[in-house]
């Protein structure tokens, strides 16, 4: 389940005593005749205070701006109120006492730059807004979907890199700005990520735990990385020196010296490989050629292309490719091709160079990920959907995905893919079925919004190949064979359908985030049982129908939230409004017909 679906929680603004004067409290209770009045009044008062302070963050700075300072984050200025931040954070209290911020020319406000406030790590614009909301209101907002999810349509966003990176940013903000209750919250969240995420994605968590001095989180990250097969050279490049050394020591212990991560190179051979890597770091390909002639170590032995694709300038990658001495589809000890490594780096020029030299775009990792799926799981919707201004370069994340997708489409039956088609088939059909079901329920719950998203994605123009499953374990008619259709034509048709449905889901998440959250949760938690409302014992059917009524309410609330946000942003279309009127009476009837 995506982390962006978590409910808001109140973490502070609570008091250990209802009134400062105990006798006044007793007299008030006696006169009112109810001891429950005071807690209720305090809760109501705190809620009202929290909501009132939140309005300070929502005002339009062009019409009514009451802030007295600015914090510049990723080029955008965020108005803040020093009295509130100083009272909530000892960090800001000390900062404002020193008042080292510059003064802007327009409003005379003190201006602070986020990069100057951070001794380590990074806090992005959205993360800072979430932090401010908590500082002002005592309530933690859900993580914004545009920066805490990826653009892989079937990813649950419970351990993808954007979800991890956002939680790490919030950890840095909570720790550096000295908000201990938030530190505790995000340490628990990051602990949950450590067991689920790929080991590469544990690295930023490990670095954050080291800088923020989180002993429990640090210990679990160290243990996970030490027991993994990630190469020492990668640890040395990406971790602080003392952390990398600690992992080396742990790996020498018997309990960590598993076959997966045991270094088998003899010292002399390892020294020669490191010389090649250092020559690549120095952009000296001529020295690399010399080192190759002086020993029996080859570029493939040193995984030189993998190293260059991960850490070197793109021109160095081109020069190494130009030598013609390295296998462009070689897999390293962890099963990654050079293209997989380039996809993790998300550098378009390197990806294009590798593809031009014959790198296989359809090669899969050990967990079934292609280069394009790796890119998608690393890319935030904010970056993928970013609008290109005139004269501005297109976002690199989007370019990488587009280039790899075009390569997959150009040669969908590549030789290297044909070897894995049998094993890929079930996964492909399951993905397609998931998207078919999700879009079908979107059309059921949000008919006008789903129609709009499908029109934008041109999903209605593709041949529809499946509906909801009619029986348990069925894949609908996805595998039906049309005798007038060749296997290649069928495959292209299904790929086209999956792309259109995927774009439909992307559009829904972009323009109707709250509705999408309801659908995501429904697909994960309720879909299997809700498909069969009329089956089971009378008691089980009653429970299912009760849950369905709750779902209707969730649907309506989500739509109202999206509608309110769009109204603030400039208004919804008339078609969306009509959906709201039909929703309450139509969902149950359509569901029964469909199910």
Secondary structure, 3 states (H helix, E strand, C coil): CCHHHCCCEECCCCCCCCCCCHHHHHHHHHHHCCCHHHHHHHHHHHHHHHHHHHHHHHCCCCCCCCCCEEEEECCEEEEECHHHHHHHCHHHHHHHHHCCCEECCCCCCEEEEHHHHCCCCCCCHHHHHHHHHHHHHCEECCCCHHHHCECCCCCCCCCCHHHHHHHHHHHHHHHHCCCHHHHHHHHHHHHHHHHHCCHHHHHHHHHHHHHCCCHHHHHHHHHHHHCCCCCHHHHHHHCCHHHHHHHHHHHCCHHHCCCCCCCCCCHHHHHHHHHHHHHHHCCCHHHHHHHHHHCCCCCCCCCHHHHHHHHCCHHHHHHHHHHCCCCCCCCCCCCCCHHHHHHHHCCHHHHHHHHHCCCCCCCCCCCCCCHHHHHHHHCEHHHHCCCCCCCCCCCHHHHHHHHHHHHHHHCCCCHHHHCCHHHHHHHHHHHHHHHHHHHHHHHHHCHHHHHHHHHHHCHHHCCCCCCCCCCCCCCCCCCCCCCCCCHHHHHHHHHHHHHHHHHHHHHHHHHCHHHHHHHHHHHHHHHHHHCCCCCCCHHHHHHHHHHHHHHHHHHHHHHHHHHHHHHHHCCCCHHHHHHHHHHHHHHHHHHHHHC
